[in-house]
């Protein structure tokens, strides 16, 4: 059961970021699932830059980047999101931007079968 008043967590990383030889986005989603969060989505960006970027990473064919932006979105209760944020903050020391915002969960359903 997911509460009506939830929190959206967005984590911004680079496609080339890793945690112990595993793509960082895979590690984050796997950890979110193992901690019982409601769900996660990984989105690949077409263009972007961050705190350490001296160049803009883009998908344009003439400047194809191997480190495109990646956004991981997770929605759950404020308590679960805060707990998860504390966990990943202990493990990831750089290359990470995380934001939260309140959301209203309209429905959350799995298969009925």
VMD Tcl script that builds the backbone (N, CA, C; Angstrom):
set m [mol new atoms 339]
animate dup $m
set s [atomselect $m all]
$s set {name element resname resid chain x y z} {
  {N N UNK 1 A 0.844 -1.179 0.000}
  {CA C UNK 1 A 0.000 0.000 0.000}
  {C C UNK 1 A 0.889 1.242 0.000}
  {N N UNK 2 A 0.598 2.147 -0.881}
  {CA C UNK 2 A 1.367 3.379 -1.004}
  {C C UNK 2 A 0.501 4.542 -0.536}
  {N N UNK 3 A 1.004 5.402 0.352}
  {CA C UNK 3 A 0.183 6.510 0.853}
  {C C UNK 3 A -0.126 7.519 -0.255}
  {N N UNK 4 A -1.242 8.230 -0.116}
  {CA C UNK 4 A -1.629 9.246 -1.090}
  {C C UNK 4 A -0.595 10.360 -1.162}
  {N N UNK 5 A -0.085 10.786 -0.013}
  {CA C UNK 5 A 0.957 11.812 0.015}
  {C C UNK 5 A 2.313 11.126 -0.007}
  {N N UNK 6 A 2.941 11.175 -1.176}
  {CA C UNK 6 A 4.232 10.523 -1.335}
  {C C UNK 6 A 5.325 11.532 -1.626}
  {N N UNK 7 A 6.503 11.005 -1.907}
  {CA C UNK 7 A 7.659 11.824 -2.254}
  {C C UNK 7 A 8.289 11.235 -3.510}
  {N N UNK 8 A 8.619 12.136 -4.441}
  {CA C UNK 8 A 9.338 11.753 -5.652}
  {C C UNK 8 A 10.814 12.059 -5.427}
  {N N UNK 9 A 11.641 11.046 -5.580}
  {CA C UNK 9 A 13.088 11.197 -5.497}
  {C C UNK 9 A 13.648 11.105 -6.910}
  {N N UNK 10 A 14.412 12.110 -7.291}
  {CA C UNK 10 A 15.102 12.080 -8.583}
  {C C UNK 10 A 16.600 12.071 -8.305}
  {N N UNK 11 A 17.285 11.138 -8.911}
  {CA C UNK 11 A 18.731 11.026 -8.766}
  {C C UNK 11 A 19.343 11.234 -10.145}
  {N N UNK 12 A 20.225 12.222 -10.237}
  {CA C UNK 12 A 20.882 12.563 -11.492}
  {C C UNK 12 A 22.320 12.049 -11.449}
  {N N UNK 13 A 22.675 11.235 -12.433}
  {CA C UNK 13 A 24.028 10.686 -12.519}
  {C C UNK 13 A 24.450 10.675 -13.983}
  {N N UNK 14 A 25.648 10.202 -14.239}
  {CA C UNK 14 A 26.116 10.006 -15.602}
  {C C UNK 14 A 26.030 8.533 -15.968}
  {N N UNK 15 A 25.802 8.287 -17.239}
  {CA C UNK 15 A 25.693 6.906 -17.725}
  {C C UNK 15 A 26.956 6.100 -17.446}
  {N N UNK 16 A 28.095 6.759 -17.404}
  {CA C UNK 16 A 29.361 6.079 -17.175}
  {C C UNK 16 A 29.713 5.872 -15.706}
  {N N UNK 17 A 28.863 6.328 -14.785}
  {CA C UNK 17 A 29.138 6.166 -13.355}
  {C C UNK 17 A 28.913 4.722 -12.925}
  {N N UNK 18 A 29.810 4.243 -12.082}
  {CA C UNK 18 A 29.750 2.857 -11.614}
  {C C UNK 18 A 29.869 2.786 -10.102}
  {N N UNK 19 A 29.372 1.686 -9.551}
  {CA C UNK 19 A 29.565 1.347 -8.148}
  {C C UNK 19 A 30.051 -0.091 -8.108}
  {N N UNK 20 A 31.292 -0.276 -7.693}
  {CA C UNK 20 A 31.904 -1.609 -7.632}
  {C C UNK 20 A 31.694 -2.383 -8.934}
  {N N UNK 21 A 32.104 -1.806 -10.046}
  {CA C UNK 21 A 32.097 -2.415 -11.390}
  {C C UNK 21 A 30.703 -2.614 -11.986}
  {N N UNK 22 A 29.666 -2.154 -11.313}
  {CA C UNK 22 A 28.291 -2.266 -11.821}
  {C C UNK 22 A 27.818 -0.859 -12.195}
  {N N UNK 23 A 27.084 -0.715 -13.309}
  {CA C UNK 23 A 26.541 0.611 -13.601}
  {C C UNK 23 A 25.778 1.146 -12.384}
  {N N UNK 24 A 26.021 2.407 -12.049}
  {CA C UNK 24 A 25.443 2.987 -10.844}
  {C C UNK 24 A 23.917 2.959 -10.868}
  {N N UNK 25 A 23.311 3.214 -12.033}
  {CA C UNK 25 A 21.846 3.189 -12.095}
  {C C UNK 25 A 21.301 1.802 -11.784}
  {N N UNK 26 A 21.996 0.748 -12.214}
  {CA C UNK 26 A 21.560 -0.625 -11.892}
  {C C UNK 26 A 21.672 -0.885 -10.399}
  {N N UNK 27 A 22.773 -0.445 -9.809}
  {CA C UNK 27 A 22.971 -0.647 -8.378}
  {C C UNK 27 A 21.882 0.070 -7.579}
  {N N UNK 28 A 21.572 1.322 -7.947}
  {CA C UNK 28 A 20.548 2.092 -7.230}
  {C C UNK 28 A 19.190 1.413 -7.338}
  {N N UNK 29 A 18.795 0.993 -8.527}
  {CA C UNK 29 A 17.489 0.346 -8.710}
  {C C UNK 29 A 17.432 -0.986 -7.960}
  {N N UNK 30 A 18.496 -1.760 -8.022}
  {CA C UNK 30 A 18.540 -3.044 -7.302}
  {C C UNK 30 A 18.412 -2.823 -5.802}
  {N N UNK 31 A 19.131 -1.827 -5.278}
  {CA C UNK 31 A 19.054 -1.528 -3.848}
  {C C UNK 31 A 17.666 -1.017 -3.459}
  {N N UNK 32 A 17.058 -0.208 -4.309}
  {CA C UNK 32 A 15.703 0.292 -4.030}
  {C C UNK 32 A 14.717 -0.868 -3.949}
  {N N UNK 33 A 14.843 -1.809 -4.866}
  {CA C UNK 33 A 13.935 -2.974 -4.860}
  {C C UNK 33 A 14.159 -3.829 -3.617}
  {N N UNK 34 A 15.418 -4.045 -3.259}
  {CA C UNK 34 A 15.706 -4.891 -2.098}
  {C C UNK 34 A 15.242 -4.239 -0.791}
  {N N UNK 35 A 15.107 -2.927 -0.783}
  {CA C UNK 35 A 14.638 -2.210 0.400}
  {C C UNK 35 A 13.133 -1.958 0.382}
  {N N UNK 36 A 12.446 -2.532 -0.603}
  {CA C UNK 36 A 10.991 -2.496 -0.626}
  {C C UNK 36 A 10.360 -1.207 -1.109}
  {N N UNK 37 A 11.103 -0.387 -1.861}
  {CA C UNK 37 A 10.489 0.821 -2.405}
  {C C UNK 37 A 9.452 0.439 -3.460}
  {N N UNK 38 A 8.494 1.331 -3.688}
  {CA C UNK 38 A 7.355 1.025 -4.551}
  {C C UNK 38 A 7.739 0.784 -6.006}
  {N N UNK 39 A 8.737 1.480 -6.512}
  {CA C UNK 39 A 9.131 1.299 -7.908}
  {C C UNK 39 A 10.202 2.288 -8.297}
  {N N UNK 40 A 10.820 2.049 -9.432}
  {CA C UNK 40 A 11.873 2.921 -9.935}
  {C C UNK 40 A 11.842 2.927 -11.452}
  {N N UNK 41 A 12.222 4.047 -12.032}
  {CA C UNK 41 A 12.335 4.181 -13.481}
  {C C UNK 41 A 13.654 4.863 -13.788}
  {N N UNK 42 A 14.364 4.358 -14.789}
  {CA C UNK 42 A 15.618 4.952 -15.231}
  {C C UNK 42 A 15.369 5.606 -16.588}
  {N N UNK 43 A 15.717 6.885 -16.673}
  {CA C UNK 43 A 15.538 7.657 -17.903}
  {C C UNK 43 A 16.896 8.101 -18.418}
  {N N UNK 44 A 17.123 7.925 -19.714}
  {CA C UNK 44 A 18.384 8.337 -20.324}
  {C C UNK 44 A 18.179 9.678 -21.012}
  {N N UNK 45 A 19.029 10.637 -20.679}
  {CA C UNK 45 A 18.913 11.974 -21.242}
  {C C UNK 45 A 19.608 12.103 -22.583}
  {N N UNK 46 A 19.185 13.082 -23.348}
  {CA C UNK 46 A 19.794 13.365 -24.643}
  {C C UNK 46 A 20.922 14.378 -24.550}
  {N N UNK 47 A 20.873 15.196 -23.487}
  {CA C UNK 47 A 21.870 16.250 -23.365}
  {C C UNK 47 A 21.910 16.738 -21.926}
  {N N UNK 48 A 23.076 17.139 -21.449}
  {CA C UNK 48 A 23.153 17.669 -20.103}
  {C C UNK 48 A 24.580 17.925 -19.666}
  {N N UNK 49 A 24.688 18.545 -18.484}
  {CA C UNK 49 A 25.990 18.750 -17.853}
  {C C UNK 49 A 25.764 18.808 -16.358}
  {N N UNK 50 A 26.831 18.641 -15.607}
  {CA C UNK 50 A 26.713 18.638 -14.160}
  {C C UNK 50 A 27.847 19.392 -13.502}
  {N N UNK 51 A 28.010 19.163 -12.211}
  {CA C UNK 51 A 28.974 19.913 -11.403}
  {C C UNK 51 A 30.409 19.775 -11.898}
  {N N UNK 52 A 30.778 18.599 -12.388}
  {CA C UNK 52 A 32.159 18.377 -12.823}
  {C C UNK 52 A 32.346 18.487 -14.327}
  {N N UNK 53 A 31.305 18.793 -15.069}
  {CA C UNK 53 A 31.386 18.793 -16.527}
  {C C UNK 53 A 31.959 20.091 -17.070}
  {N N UNK 54 A 32.950 19.947 -17.902}
  {CA C UNK 54 A 33.485 21.095 -18.626}
  {C C UNK 54 A 32.888 21.150 -20.030}
  {N N UNK 55 A 32.263 20.054 -20.449}
  {CA C UNK 55 A 31.617 19.977 -21.765}
  {C C UNK 55 A 30.166 19.547 -21.571}
  {N N UNK 56 A 29.363 19.837 -22.571}
  {CA C UNK 56 A 27.978 19.371 -22.552}
  {C C UNK 56 A 27.958 17.984 -23.174}
  {N N UNK 57 A 27.382 17.031 -22.451}
  {CA C UNK 57 A 27.237 15.677 -22.966}
  {C C UNK 57 A 25.990 15.638 -23.832}
  {N N UNK 58 A 26.122 15.119 -25.040}
  {CA C UNK 58 A 25.000 15.136 -25.977}
  {C C UNK 58 A 24.949 13.864 -26.801}
  {N N UNK 59 A 23.775 13.593 -27.353}
  {CA C UNK 59 A 23.546 12.427 -28.183}
  {C C UNK 59 A 23.720 12.751 -29.667}
  {N N UNK 60 A 24.063 13.991 -29.995}
  {CA C UNK 60 A 24.247 14.365 -31.398}
  {C C UNK 60 A 25.308 13.473 -32.016}
  {N N UNK 61 A 25.046 12.996 -33.205}
  {CA C UNK 61 A 25.900 11.997 -33.850}
  {C C UNK 61 A 27.338 12.496 -34.044}
  {N N UNK 62 A 27.516 13.805 -34.296}
  {CA C UNK 62 A 28.870 14.305 -34.508}
  {C C UNK 62 A 29.665 14.412 -33.208}
  {N N UNK 63 A 28.968 14.363 -32.052}
  {CA C UNK 63 A 29.638 14.451 -30.758}
  {C C UNK 63 A 29.049 13.427 -29.800}
  {N N UNK 64 A 28.960 12.208 -30.221}
  {CA C UNK 64 A 28.312 11.162 -29.435}
  {C C UNK 64 A 29.058 10.929 -28.123}
  {N N UNK 65 A 28.393 11.193 -27.027}
  {CA C UNK 65 A 28.981 11.046 -25.703}
  {C C UNK 65 A 28.767 9.630 -25.186}
  {N N UNK 66 A 29.732 9.143 -24.431}
  {CA C UNK 66 A 29.585 7.848 -23.779}
  {C C UNK 66 A 29.156 8.023 -22.330}
  {N N UNK 67 A 28.857 9.256 -21.940}
  {CA C UNK 67 A 28.462 9.524 -20.566}
  {C C UNK 67 A 27.237 10.438 -20.542}
  {N N UNK 68 A 26.172 9.982 -21.184}
  {CA C UNK 68 A 24.942 10.766 -21.223}
  {C C UNK 68 A 24.314 10.844 -19.836}
  {N N UNK 69 A 23.492 11.876 -19.607}
  {CA C UNK 69 A 22.833 11.985 -18.303}
  {C C UNK 69 A 21.807 10.871 -18.099}
  {N N UNK 70 A 21.687 10.447 -16.863}
  {CA C UNK 70 A 20.704 9.431 -16.470}
  {C C UNK 70 A 19.957 9.967 -15.255}
  {N N UNK 71 A 18.633 9.806 -15.274}
  {CA C UNK 71 A 17.799 10.196 -14.136}
  {C C UNK 71 A 17.082 8.957 -13.637}
  {N N UNK 72 A 17.165 8.714 -12.346}
  {CA C UNK 72 A 16.433 7.617 -11.721}
  {C C UNK 72 A 15.323 8.245 -10.895}
  {N N UNK 73 A 14.088 7.850 -11.144}
  {CA C UNK 73 A 12.952 8.371 -10.393}
  {C C UNK 73 A 12.358 7.270 -9.529}
  {N N UNK 74 A 12.105 7.601 -8.262}
  {CA C UNK 74 A 11.500 6.674 -7.318}
  {C C UNK 74 A 10.399 7.411 -6.567}
  {N N UNK 75 A 9.287 6.739 -6.315}
  {CA C UNK 75 A 8.197 7.331 -5.540}
  {C C UNK 75 A 7.844 6.380 -4.410}
  {N N UNK 76 A 7.717 6.938 -3.208}
  {CA C UNK 76 A 7.282 6.153 -2.059}
  {C C UNK 76 A 6.932 7.119 -0.938}
  {N N UNK 77 A 6.759 6.589 0.244}
  {CA C UNK 77 A 6.469 7.431 1.411}
  {C C UNK 77 A 7.709 8.252 1.758}
  {N N UNK 78 A 7.494 9.356 2.457}
  {CA C UNK 78 A 8.603 10.214 2.871}
  {C C UNK 78 A 9.615 9.432 3.711}
  {N N UNK 79 A 9.124 8.570 4.596}
  {CA C UNK 79 A 10.019 7.807 5.471}
  {C C UNK 79 A 10.925 6.874 4.672}
  {N N UNK 80 A 10.340 6.148 3.706}
  {CA C UNK 80 A 11.148 5.214 2.911}
  {C C UNK 80 A 12.142 5.945 2.022}
  {N N UNK 81 A 11.721 7.064 1.446}
  {CA C UNK 81 A 12.628 7.842 0.592}
  {C C UNK 81 A 13.781 8.401 1.415}
  {N N UNK 82 A 13.505 8.951 2.576}
  {CA C UNK 82 A 14.567 9.490 3.430}
  {C C UNK 82 A 15.539 8.406 3.870}
  {N N UNK 83 A 15.020 7.246 4.212}
  {CA C UNK 83 A 15.868 6.124 4.605}
  {C C UNK 83 A 16.758 5.689 3.440}
  {N N UNK 84 A 16.190 5.625 2.250}
  {CA C UNK 84 A 16.953 5.226 1.073}
  {C C UNK 84 A 18.020 6.266 0.735}
  {N N UNK 85 A 17.666 7.527 0.832}
  {CA C UNK 85 A 18.644 8.597 0.595}
  {C C UNK 85 A 19.819 8.498 1.561}
  {N N UNK 86 A 19.547 8.254 2.814}
  {CA C UNK 86 A 20.615 8.095 3.805}
  {C C UNK 86 A 21.519 6.929 3.445}
  {N N UNK 87 A 20.918 5.840 3.001}
  {CA C UNK 87 A 21.693 4.657 2.619}
  {C C UNK 87 A 22.614 4.958 1.438}
  {N N UNK 88 A 22.073 5.519 0.344}
  {CA C UNK 88 A 22.933 5.729 -0.830}
  {C C UNK 88 A 23.966 6.827 -0.581}
  {N N UNK 89 A 23.624 7.795 0.257}
  {CA C UNK 89 A 24.582 8.861 0.568}
  {C C UNK 89 A 25.821 8.308 1.273}
  {N N UNK 90 A 25.658 7.245 2.038}
  {CA C UNK 90 A 26.787 6.608 2.717}
  {C C UNK 90 A 27.687 5.864 1.741}
  {N N UNK 91 A 27.130 5.401 0.622}
  {CA C UNK 91 A 27.876 4.578 -0.317}
  {C C UNK 91 A 28.439 5.342 -1.509}
  {N N UNK 92 A 27.815 6.446 -1.889}
  {CA C UNK 92 A 28.237 7.192 -3.070}
  {C C UNK 92 A 28.751 8.548 -2.614}
  {N N UNK 93 A 30.013 8.802 -2.881}
  {CA C UNK 93 A 30.655 10.010 -2.367}
  {C C UNK 93 A 30.700 11.160 -3.377}
  {N N UNK 94 A 30.589 10.873 -4.687}
  {CA C UNK 94 A 30.681 11.948 -5.676}
  {C C UNK 94 A 29.865 11.588 -6.917}
  {N N UNK 95 A 29.651 12.593 -7.767}
  {CA C UNK 95 A 28.950 12.369 -9.022}
  {C C UNK 95 A 27.465 12.127 -8.878}
  {N N UNK 96 A 26.840 12.779 -7.913}
  {CA C UNK 96 A 25.442 12.479 -7.617}
  {C C UNK 96 A 24.701 13.759 -7.256}
  {N N UNK 97 A 23.510 13.930 -7.812}
  {CA C UNK 97 A 22.602 14.995 -7.411}
  {C C UNK 97 A 21.266 14.329 -7.127}
  {N N UNK 98 A 20.695 14.603 -5.970}
  {CA C UNK 98 A 19.402 14.029 -5.605}
  {C C UNK 98 A 18.461 15.151 -5.202}
  {N N UNK 99 A 17.240 15.088 -5.715}
  {CA C UNK 99 A 16.211 16.061 -5.344}
  {C C UNK 99 A 14.960 15.318 -4.909}
  {N N UNK 100 A 14.164 15.971 -4.076}
  {CA C UNK 100 A 12.889 15.391 -3.657}
  {C C UNK 100 A 11.803 16.446 -3.822}
  {N N UNK 101 A 10.600 15.964 -4.036}
  {CA C UNK 101 A 9.445 16.848 -4.079}
  {C C UNK 101 A 8.206 16.065 -3.685}
  {N N UNK 102 A 7.267 16.732 -3.055}
  {CA C UNK 102 A 6.036 16.041 -2.676}
  {C C UNK 102 A 5.203 15.716 -3.914}
  {N N UNK 103 A 4.570 14.557 -3.888}
  {CA C UNK 103 A 3.676 14.151 -4.976}
  {C C UNK 103 A 2.405 13.578 -4.380}
  {N N UNK 104 A 1.348 13.640 -5.157}
  {CA C UNK 104 A 0.094 13.009 -4.763}
  {C C UNK 104 A -0.051 11.735 -5.590}
  {N N UNK 105 A -0.087 10.611 -4.914}
  {CA C UNK 105 A -0.231 9.323 -5.590}
  {C C UNK 105 A -1.714 9.102 -5.859}
  {N N UNK 106 A -2.074 9.023 -7.118}
  {CA C UNK 106 A -3.478 8.858 -7.496}
  {C C UNK 106 A -3.890 7.392 -7.465}
  {N N UNK 107 A -3.024 6.515 -7.949}
  {CA C UNK 107 A -3.241 5.080 -7.823}
  {C C UNK 107 A -1.912 4.359 -8.015}
  {N N UNK 108 A -1.845 3.163 -7.468}
  {CA C UNK 108 A -0.648 2.325 -7.540}
  {C C UNK 108 A -1.138 0.888 -7.547}
  {N N UNK 109 A -1.085 0.267 -8.715}
  {CA C UNK 109 A -1.660 -1.075 -8.876}
  {C C UNK 109 A -0.694 -2.019 -9.554}
  {N N UNK 110 A -0.740 -3.238 -9.136}
  {CA C UNK 110 A -0.030 -4.299 -9.829}
  {C C UNK 110 A -1.043 -5.127 -10.611}
  {N N UNK 111 A -0.615 -6.271 -11.079}
  {CA C UNK 111 A -1.524 -7.180 -11.769}
  {C C UNK 111 A -2.608 -7.667 -10.826}
  {N N UNK 112 A -3.814 -7.858 -11.334}
  {CA C UNK 112 A -4.913 -8.339 -10.507}
  {C C UNK 112 A -4.999 -9.851 -10.512}
  {N N UNK 113 A -4.261 -10.499 -11.397}
  {CA C UNK 113 A -4.323 -11.962 -11.491}
  {C C UNK 113 A -3.571 -12.626 -10.365}
}
mol reanalyze $m
mol bondsrecalc $m
mol representation Tube
mol addrep $m
